[in-house]
Amino acid sequence: MAIARTKNVGISDYKLRLVMDQVRGKMVSEAIPMLRYMPSPAAAEILKILNAATANAEHNDLQSREDLKIVRVTADKATWIRRFRPKARGRVGAFDRPTSHITIEVDEVRN
């Protein structure tokens, strides 16, 4: 089993999970083209981490890329970045930017 994770991605966990539900449990060879042609920025971020997990499996565990399956993919809440925007009458309005931690595990499926 190979794991890749990234922290503090500037996309909310809800938006990431919408894309993750599409590829959860699929073979890596099926998931990569799906993610590549999705218009969402979340798909591009997940694709990067999936490629890292695949490379970890090939290099560290000597597993074949064609036999890899996505075992677990999660998006967890991270810290919120506080930002400020100008409002009426010279005041300031605060808003929060969500960030997430992404973890992907892949494992070889033996036929």
C-alpha positions as CSV (number, residue, x, y, z in Angstrom):
1,M,0.0,0.0,0.0
2,A,1.3,3.4,-0.9
3,I,0.1,6.7,0.5
4,A,0.4,10.3,-0.7
5,R,-1.0,13.3,1.2
6,T,-0.9,17.1,0.9
7,K,-1.8,19.7,3.4
8,N,-3.5,23.1,3.3
9,V,-4.9,22.9,-0.2
10,G,-6.9,26.1,-0.9
11,I,-10.1,24.3,-1.8
12,S,-12.9,23.4,0.7
13,D,-13.3,19.8,1.7
14,Y,-16.9,19.7,0.4
15,K,-15.8,20.6,-3.1
16,L,-13.0,18.1,-3.0
17,R,-15.4,15.3,-1.9
18,L,-17.7,15.9,-4.8
19,V,-14.8,14.9,-7.1
20,M,-13.5,12.2,-4.9
21,D,-16.8,10.4,-4.9
22,Q,-16.4,10.0,-8.7
23,V,-13.1,8.1,-8.4
24,R,-13.3,6.3,-5.1
25,G,-12.7,2.5,-5.5
26,K,-11.7,2.8,-9.2
27,M,-8.5,1.5,-10.8
28,V,-5.9,4.2,-11.2
29,S,-5.9,3.6,-15.0
30,E,-9.6,4.6,-15.1
31,A,-9.4,7.4,-12.6
32,I,-6.5,9.4,-14.2
33,P,-8.4,10.1,-17.5
34,M,-11.5,11.0,-15.6
35,L,-9.7,13.5,-13.4
36,R,-7.7,14.9,-16.3
37,Y,-10.9,16.0,-18.2
38,M,-13.0,17.3,-15.3
39,P,-13.2,21.1,-15.5
40,S,-13.0,21.5,-11.7
41,P,-9.8,22.8,-10.0
42,A,-10.4,20.2,-7.3
43,A,-9.9,17.5,-10.0
44,A,-6.5,18.9,-10.9
45,E,-5.4,18.9,-7.3
46,I,-6.5,15.4,-6.7
47,L,-4.8,14.3,-9.9
48,K,-1.5,15.6,-8.7
49,I,-1.8,13.6,-5.4
50,L,-2.9,10.5,-7.2
51,N,0.1,10.7,-9.5
52,A,2.3,11.0,-6.4
53,A,0.7,8.0,-4.7
54,T,1.1,6.0,-7.9
55,A,4.8,7.0,-8.1
56,N,5.3,6.0,-4.5
57,A,3.8,2.6,-5.2
58,E,6.0,2.1,-8.2
59,H,9.2,3.3,-6.7
60,N,9.0,2.2,-3.0
61,D,6.9,-1.0,-3.3
62,L,7.8,-2.1,-6.9
63,Q,4.1,-2.4,-7.8
64,S,2.8,-2.3,-11.3
65,R,0.8,0.9,-12.4
66,E,-1.8,-1.1,-14.3
67,D,-2.7,-3.2,-11.1
68,L,-3.2,-0.2,-8.7
69,K,-6.6,0.6,-7.2
70,I,-7.6,3.5,-5.2
71,V,-8.3,2.1,-1.7
72,R,-8.9,5.2,0.3
73,V,-9.3,8.9,-0.6
74,T,-10.2,11.5,2.0
75,A,-10.5,15.2,2.4
76,D,-10.3,16.6,5.9
77,K,-10.9,20.2,7.1
78,A,-7.8,22.2,7.8
79,T,-7.3,25.7,9.3
80,W,-9.4,28.6,7.8
81,I,-7.5,31.5,6.4
82,R,-8.9,34.9,7.7
83,R,-9.2,37.5,5.0
84,F,-10.7,41.0,4.9
85,R,-12.6,42.9,2.2
86,P,-13.6,46.6,2.2
87,K,-17.2,47.3,3.0
88,A,-19.5,50.3,3.0
89,R,-18.6,53.5,4.9
90,G,-14.9,52.7,5.2
91,R,-15.4,49.6,7.3
92,V,-14.0,46.1,6.8
93,G,-15.7,42.8,6.5
94,A,-14.0,39.6,7.4
95,F,-14.5,36.3,5.6
96,D,-12.8,32.9,5.9
97,R,-11.1,30.9,3.2
98,P,-11.3,27.1,3.8
99,T,-8.3,24.8,3.3
100,S,-8.1,21.0,3.3
101,H,-5.8,18.1,3.8
102,I,-6.0,15.4,1.1
103,T,-4.9,11.7,1.5
104,I,-4.9,9.0,-1.2
105,E,-4.0,5.4,-0.6
106,V,-3.4,3.0,-3.5
107,D,-2.8,-0.7,-3.4
108,E,-2.1,-3.5,-5.9
109,V,-5.0,-5.7,-6.9
110,R,-3.9,-9.3,-7.7
111,N,-5.9,-11.1,-10.4
